[in-house]
Amino acid sequence: MNIQAIIKNAVKRLEIEGKLLTPDFYAEAFCKEASKAGFTTEDCTHLEKFTATLNKEFQNELKKYHIKSMPELTRFLVSKLNRTNPSHCSNLLESQTQFTKRVLQVVEMLHNKEATELSKRSTELLSRETTVAEIDQYRQLWVNFTNTYDDTFLQKLKTFGDIDSRDLKKSIQNLRLDGYEKASGSSDFSIIASLLVSSFVPSIASSVNDKIAQISQKIQDNPALLEDTTIESEIKSAISLRIALDKQSVKEMIESIDGVLDKLSLRLIEMIESSDSSTVEIQKIKKELESYNESSDINFSIAHKKLYTIAVALEENTQALTRDLKKHNSEVGALSKKIEYLEHELERAKEESKEDFLTKLYNKRAIDEFINNKDAEFQRYGRNFAVVFFDLDYFKTVNDTYGHDAGDAVLLAFAKILKNEARSVDIVGRFGGEEFIAILGETDIEGGVIFAEKVRKKVKNARFMYKDSRIEVTVSCGVSDRKSNFSLQSLLKTADEFLYKAKKDGRDRVVSK
């Protein structure tokens, strides 16, 4: 290969690598192509000549840092010279060292997709020109990962064999899955499929419709479909149909109750009317008997017949009334059971409501739904959001000292403060007991801290009154945002840990890091 071909290949290499045609880049590409072609030039051996003039310590360091070009050698020597007076280069190298140590520490537990993704991003960072601030930012991300990493999910597999989180391959090999594997090798979902199909059966309605029956049969015939994401919409549709069937059945029951009550009213009216006619008949005969006298031609036979007729009528009505009462008593008993059941269902429906019964804020069920939607927006559009956990300090003391009614009054007052300080786009709710949460859209940690401080000061300066007694109330807060965490679970855990730190450090404060 001649020199012209080497030059041509060097230019082509720069185009492929996306580098500009500068003297340094060209020289590097030329030397690589010349070496590849077995062509030696003096310009390409400058690095070896200069390296040979250095002492052994420098030569070993050059091998360690894989110095391959004169510009790299120059930067290395400048860095060595700057070691006597720390500057940008020395700080950069120190940060890179700390960053690399953190990556090596995390590599021991790389069985997590979040760690893998961060690893890729970190590798990309190291392969380009960077700053101390960028490297410190990524080092902190690794610190956050190690602090929030939780591998307790592996303990769920202990039933099937020995688990060693340090050697996942060995752990998987130790799992005893013979009874849980199909002949084809795929997971046996038959138990889960059976439970899922059972959940499709309406709890109130007496039967399922054709569509629910079809999806139930489909899952029973092939439980492995549960691994397919396309079955999700069909399962949701079947659950919606089951709920609709139960609602229709409840409606029919109520209509049936109305019908029975109407019939019962009509029957009672008939009995009253029948009793009135019998009374009139008795009074008529009574007057007729009083008109009789000794000299009259008394026809006792006719009078007896009339009295007997009334007596028979009364007896028949009494027996009919007894039978009807027994029948209606049975129906009323059945209706009472139905009403009791419907009241239970109504209570369950209330429990499934999204509103907290006391504070009228969103309850935990609703908060879980909203925060999952916010996390989906973050993953898809990058819309950051902050989470603030609030916990009323010494709330048990309030209950013990003033009673639970006073405690409820304090919770209601705090809920009003929280709602008044929140924007219309924010979501506030009661997370449980005296713990509350605020989800702040398009907000970072700094914005979350500002919001939490406003609420904290409002609570501290407020006059919580109960039966002419002022109750001193303070609140502790923990703040974090989605951007600073690897997952939604990590976000909630971090905010909760900051809340715990606020309580531990003396309460009545906001902690965000």
HUTA-V5673 format. One record per residue. N is the residue number from 0. RES is the residue in one small letter. SS is DSSP state (h for helix, s for strand, l for the rest). OMEGA is omega in degrees with one decimal (* if undefined). Layout:
BEGIN
[[N & RES & SS & OMEGA] [N & RES & SS & OMEGA]]
END
This chain:
BEGIN
[[0 & m & l & -179.0] [1 & n & l & -175.7] [2 & i & h & -179.8] [3 & q & h & 179.3] [4 & a & h & 178.9] [5 & i & h & 178.9] [6 & i & h & -179.8] [7 & k & h & 179.6] [8 & n & h & 178.9] [9 & a & h & 178.4] [10 & v & h & 179.5] [11 & k & h & 178.6] [12 & r & h & 179.0] [13 & l & h & 179.0] [14 & e & h & -179.3] [15 & i & h & -177.9] [16 & e & h & 177.6] [17 & g & l & -179.4] [18 & k & l & 177.8] [19 & l & l & -179.3] [20 & l & l & 177.2] [21 & t & l & -179.5] [22 & p & h & -177.4] [23 & d & h & 179.8] [24 & f & h & -179.0] [25 & y & h & -179.2] [26 & a & h & 179.4] [27 & e & h & 179.6] [28 & a & h & -179.4] [29 & f & h & -178.5] [30 & c & h & 177.8] [31 & k & h & -179.9] [32 & e & h & 178.9] [33 & a & h & 178.5] [34 & s & h & 179.4] [35 & k & h & -178.7] [36 & a & l & -179.9] [37 & g & l & -177.3] [38 & f & l & -176.4] [39 & t & l & 175.8] [40 & t & l & -178.2] [41 & e & l & -178.8] [42 & d & h & -177.0] [43 & c & h & -178.6] [44 & t & h & 178.9] [45 & h & h & -176.9] [46 & l & h & -179.3] [47 & e & h & -179.0] [48 & k & h & 179.7] [49 & f & h & -179.1] [50 & t & h & -178.1] [51 & a & h & -179.7] [52 & t & l & -178.9] [53 & l & l & 178.6] [54 & n & l & -174.5] [55 & k & h & -179.0] [56 & e & h & 179.3] [57 & f & h & -179.6] [58 & q & h & 178.4] [59 & n & h & 178.4] [60 & e & h & 177.9] [61 & l & h & 177.6] [62 & k & h & -178.8] [63 & k & h & -177.5] [64 & y & l & 175.9] [65 & h & l & 177.2] [66 & i & l & -173.9] [67 & k & l & -178.6] [68 & s & l & 179.6] [69 & m & h & 176.9] [70 & p & h & 178.7] [71 & e & h & 178.1] [72 & l & h & 179.9] [73 & t & h & 180.0] [74 & r & h & 179.2] [75 & f & h & -178.2] [76 & l & h & 177.5] [77 & v & h & 179.2] [78 & s & h & 179.5] [79 & k & h & 179.4] [80 & l & h & -177.9] [81 & n & h & -178.8] [82 & r & l & -178.9] [83 & t & l & 178.3] [84 & n & l & -173.2] [85 & p & l & 179.2] [86 & s & l & -178.8] [87 & h & h & -176.1] [88 & c & h & -178.4] [89 & s & h & 177.2] [90 & n & h & -179.9] [91 & l & h & 179.8] [92 & l & h & 179.1] [93 & e & h & 178.7] [94 & s & h & 178.4] [95 & q & h & 179.1] [96 & t & h & 178.3] [97 & q & h & -179.9] [98 & f & h & -179.8] [99 & t & h & 178.0] [100 & k & h & -179.3] [101 & r & h & 179.2] [102 & v & h & -179.9] [103 & l & h & 177.7] [104 & q & h & -177.3] [105 & v & h & -177.2] [106 & v & h & -178.6] [107 & e & l & -178.6] [108 & m & l & -179.3] [109 & l & l & 168.2] [110 & h & l & -175.9] [111 & n & l & -175.7] [112 & k & h & 178.7] [113 & e & h & 178.0] [114 & a & h & 178.6] [115 & t & h & 179.9] [116 & e & h & 179.0] [117 & l & h & 177.6] [118 & s & h & 179.6] [119 & k & h & -179.8] [120 & r & h & 179.6] [121 & s & h & 177.6] [122 & t & h & 177.1] [123 & e & h & 179.6] [124 & l & h & -177.4] [125 & l & h & -176.2] [126 & s & l & -179.4] [127 & r & l & 177.2] [128 & e & l & -174.4] [129 & t & l & 179.9] [130 & t & l & 178.6] [131 & v & h & -178.0] [132 & a & h & 179.9] [133 & e & h & -179.3] [134 & i & h & 177.6] [135 & d & h & 178.8] [136 & q & h & 179.7] [137 & y & h & 177.0] [138 & r & h & 178.9] [139 & q & h & 177.0] [140 & l & h & 177.3] [141 & w & h & 177.1] [142 & v & h & 178.7] [143 & n & h & -179.4] [144 & f & h & -178.5] [145 & t & h & -179.0] [146 & n & h & -175.7] [147 & t & h & -176.5] [148 & y & l & -176.9] [149 & d & l & -179.8] [150 & d & l & 178.9] [151 & t & h & 178.6] [152 & f & h & 179.8] [153 & l & h & -177.8] [154 & q & h & 178.1] [155 & k & h & -178.8] [156 & l & h & -177.9] [157 & k & h & -180.0] [158 & t & h & -172.7] [159 & f & h & 178.9] [160 & g & l & 179.6] [161 & d & l & -178.2] [162 & i & l & 176.0] [163 & d & l & -175.7] [164 & s & l & 178.6] [165 & r & l & -179.5] [166 & d & l & -175.9] [167 & l & h & -179.4] [168 & k & h & 178.1] [169 & k & h & 179.3] [170 & s & h & 179.6] [171 & i & h & 179.3] [172 & q & h & -179.0] [173 & n & h & -176.8] [174 & l & l & 179.2] [175 & r & l & -173.9] [176 & l & l & -176.9] [177 & d & h & -177.7] [178 & g & h & -175.3] [179 & y & h & 178.3] [180 & e & s & 175.3] [181 & k & l & 178.2] [182 & a & l & -178.7] [183 & s & l & -179.9] [184 & g & l & -179.4] [185 & s & l & -177.9] [186 & s & s & 179.6] [187 & d & l & -179.3] [188 & f & l & -173.4] [189 & s & h & 179.9] [190 & i & h & 178.6] [191 & i & h & -180.0] [192 & a & h & 179.9] [193 & s & h & 178.4] [194 & l & h & -179.7] [195 & l & h & 179.1] [196 & v & h & 177.7] [197 & s & h & 179.8] [198 & s & h & 178.2] [199 & f & h & -176.0] [200 & v & l & -179.1] [201 & p & l & -178.7] [202 & s & l & -179.0] [203 & i & l & -179.9] [204 & a & l & -173.8] [205 & s & l & -177.2] [206 & s & l & 177.6] [207 & v & l & 176.9] [208 & n & l & -174.1] [209 & d & h & -176.4] [210 & k & h & 177.3] [211 & i & h & 179.2] [212 & a & h & -179.0] [213 & q & h & -179.6] [214 & i & h & 177.4] [215 & s & h & -179.7] [216 & q & h & -179.0] [217 & k & h & -179.9] [218 & i & h & 178.3] [219 & q & h & -179.5] [220 & d & h & -177.3] [221 & n & l & -177.8] [222 & p & h & -179.0] [223 & a & h & 177.5] [224 & l & h & -179.0] [225 & l & h & 175.9] [226 & e & h & -176.6] [227 & d & l & -178.4] [228 & t & l & -177.7] [229 & t & l & -178.5] [230 & i & h & -175.4] [231 & e & h & -177.7] [232 & s & h & 178.7] [233 & e & h & 178.4] [234 & i & h & 178.0] [235 & k & h & 179.7] [236 & s & h & 179.3] [237 & a & h & 178.5] [238 & i & h & 178.2] [239 & s & h & 178.1] [240 & l & h & 179.1] [241 & r & h & 178.6] [242 & i & h & -180.0] [243 & a & h & 178.4] [244 & l & h & 178.4] [245 & d & h & 179.1] [246 & k & h & 179.5] [247 & q & h & 179.9] [248 & s & h & 177.1] [249 & v & h & 179.2] [250 & k & h & 179.8] [251 & e & h & 178.5] [252 & m & h & 179.9] [253 & i & h & 177.9] [254 & e & h & 178.7] [255 & s & h & 177.9] [256 & i & h & 178.9] [257 & d & h & -179.8] [258 & g & h & -179.7] [259 & v & h & 178.5] [260 & l & h & 176.6] [261 & d & h & -179.9] [262 & k & h & -179.7] [263 & l & h & 178.7] [264 & s & h & 179.7] [265 & l & h & -178.2] [266 & r & h & 178.7] [267 & l & h & 177.9] [268 & i & h & 178.4] [269 & e & h & 179.7] [270 & m & h & 179.3] [271 & i & h & 179.8] [272 & e & h & 178.9] [273 & s & h & 178.9] [274 & s & h & 178.9] [275 & d & h & -179.1] [276 & s & h & 178.1] [277 & s & h & 178.4] [278 & t & h & 177.9] [279 & v & h & -179.9] [280 & e & h & 179.3] [281 & i & h & 179.7] [282 & q & h & 178.9] [283 & k & h & -179.9] [284 & i & h & 179.6] [285 & k & h & 178.7] [286 & k & h & -179.7] [287 & e & h & 179.4] [288 & l & h & 179.8] [289 & e & h & -179.4] [290 & s & l & 178.9] [291 & y & l & 171.6] [292 & n & l & -174.0] [293 & e & l & -176.7] [294 & s & l & -178.2] [295 & s & l & 174.7] [296 & d & l & -176.3] [297 & i & l & 176.4] [298 & n & l & -177.7] [299 & f & h & -179.7] [300 & s & h & -179.9] [301 & i & h & 179.5] [302 & a & h & 179.2] [303 & h & h & -178.9] [304 & k & h & -179.9] [305 & k & h & 178.6] [306 & l & h & 179.5] [307 & y & h & 179.8] [308 & t & h & 178.6] [309 & i & h & -179.7] [310 & a & h & 178.6] [311 & v & h & -179.9] [312 & a & h & 178.8] [313 & l & h & 179.1] [314 & e & h & -179.5] [315 & e & h & 179.2] [316 & n & h & 179.4] [317 & t & h & 178.6] [318 & q & h & 179.1] [319 & a & h & 179.0] [320 & l & h & 178.9] [321 & t & h & 179.3] [322 & r & h & -179.0] [323 & d & h & 179.7] [324 & l & h & 178.6] [325 & k & h & -179.2] [326 & k & h & -177.8] [327 & h & h & 175.9] [328 & n & h & 176.6] [329 & s & h & 179.5] [330 & e & h & 178.9] [331 & v & h & 177.5] [332 & g & h & 178.6] [333 & a & h & 179.3] [334 & l & h & 179.3] [335 & s & h & 178.4] [336 & k & h & 178.6] [337 & k & h & 179.5] [338 & i & h & 178.6] [339 & e & h & 179.5] [340 & y & h & 180.0] [341 & l & h & 176.8] [342 & e & h & 176.7] [343 & h & h & 179.2] [344 & e & h & 178.0] [345 & l & h & 178.4] [346 & e & h & 178.4] [347 & r & h & 177.4] [348 & a & h & 178.0] [349 & k & h & 179.6] [350 & e & h & 179.7] [351 & e & l & 178.4] [352 & s & l & -178.7] [353 & k & l & -174.6] [354 & e & s & 175.6] [355 & d & l & -171.4] [356 & f & l & -175.1] [357 & l & l & -172.6] [358 & t & l & -176.8] [359 & k & l & 170.5] [360 & l & l & 174.9] [361 & y & s & 176.5] [362 & n & l & -175.2] [363 & k & h & 179.7] [364 & r & h & 179.8] [365 & a & h & -179.7] [366 & i & h & 178.7] [367 & d & h & -179.9] [368 & e & h & -178.2] [369 & f & h & -174.9] [370 & i & h & 174.7] [371 & n & h & 176.1] [372 & n & h & 178.2] [373 & k & h & 179.8] [374 & d & h & 177.2] [375 & a & h & 177.6] [376 & e & h & 178.9] [377 & f & h & -178.0] [378 & q & h & -176.6] [379 & r & h & -174.4] [380 & y & h & -179.2] [381 & g & l & -179.5] [382 & r & l & -177.5] [383 & n & l & 174.2] [384 & f & s & -179.5] [385 & a & s & 177.0] [386 & v & s & 177.5] [387 & v & s & 174.2] [388 & f & s & 176.2] [389 & f & s & 176.0] [390 & d & s & -179.4] [391 & l & s & -175.1] [392 & d & l & 175.0] [393 & y & l & -176.7] [394 & f & h & 178.0] [395 & k & h & 178.5] [396 & t & h & 177.7] [397 & v & h & 179.0] [398 & n & h & -177.1] [399 & d & h & -175.3] [400 & t & h & -172.9] [401 & y & h & -179.6] [402 & g & l & -176.4] [403 & h & h & 176.5] [404 & d & h & 176.9] [405 & a & h & 177.3] [406 & g & h & 178.0] [407 & d & h & 179.5] [408 & a & h & 178.5] [409 & v & h & 178.8] [410 & l & h & 179.0] [411 & l & h & -179.0] [412 & a & h & 178.8] [413 & f & h & 179.1] [414 & a & h & 178.9] [415 & k & h & 178.1] [416 & i & h & -179.1] [417 & l & h & -178.5] [418 & k & h & -179.3] [419 & n & h & -178.2] [420 & e & h & -177.3] [421 & a & l & 173.6] [422 & r & l & -179.7] [423 & s & l & -178.9] [424 & v & l & 179.6] [425 & d & l & -179.2] [426 & i & s & 178.8] [427 & v & s & -178.1] [428 & g & s & 177.8] [429 & r & s & -175.7] [430 & f & s & -180.0] [431 & g & s & 178.9] [432 & g & l & 178.7] [433 & e & l & -179.2] [434 & e & s & -178.7] [435 & f & s & -178.4] [436 & i & s & 173.3] [437 & a & s & 176.6] [438 & i & s & -172.5] [439 & l & s & -178.2] [440 & g & s & 178.5] [441 & e & l & -176.4] [442 & t & l & 176.3] [443 & d & l & -177.0] [444 & i & h & -178.4] [445 & e & h & 177.9] [446 & g & h & 177.7] [447 & g & h & 178.9] [448 & v & h & 178.7] [449 & i & h & 179.9] [450 & f & h & -177.6] [451 & a & h & 179.5] [452 & e & h & 178.2] [453 & k & h & -179.8] [454 & v & h & -178.5] [455 & r & h & -178.9] [456 & k & h & 177.4] [457 & k & h & -178.7] [458 & v & h & -176.3] [459 & k & h & -177.7] [460 & n & h & -176.8] [461 & a & l & 177.0] [462 & r & l & 177.5] [463 & f & s & -175.9] [464 & m & s & 174.3] [465 & y & s & -179.8] [466 & k & l & 177.2] [467 & d & l & 177.4] [468 & s & s & 177.6] [469 & r & s & -178.8] [470 & i & s & 178.2] [471 & e & l & -177.0] [472 & v & l & 171.4] [473 & t & l & -177.4] [474 & v & s & 175.7] [475 & s & s & -172.6] [476 & c & s & 172.9] [477 & g & s & -172.6] [478 & v & s & 171.7] [479 & s & s & 176.6] [480 & d & s & -173.0] [481 & r & h & -176.2] [482 & k & h & -176.8] [483 & s & h & -176.1] [484 & n & l & -177.3] [485 & f & l & -174.7] [486 & s & l & 177.3] [487 & l & h & 179.0] [488 & q & h & 178.0] [489 & s & h & 178.6] [490 & l & h & -178.6] [491 & l & h & -179.3] [492 & k & h & 179.9] [493 & t & h & 179.4] [494 & a & h & 179.9] [495 & d & h & 178.1] [496 & e & h & 177.2] [497 & f & h & 176.5] [498 & l & h & 178.7] [499 & y & h & 178.7] [500 & k & h & 177.9] [501 & a & h & 178.6] [502 & k & h & -176.5] [503 & k & h & -176.4] [504 & d & l & 175.5] [505 & g & l & 178.0] [506 & r & l & 179.7] [507 & d & l & -179.5] [508 & r & l & 178.8] [509 & v & s & 178.6] [510 & v & s & 179.9] [511 & s & l & 177.4] [512 & k & l & *]]
END
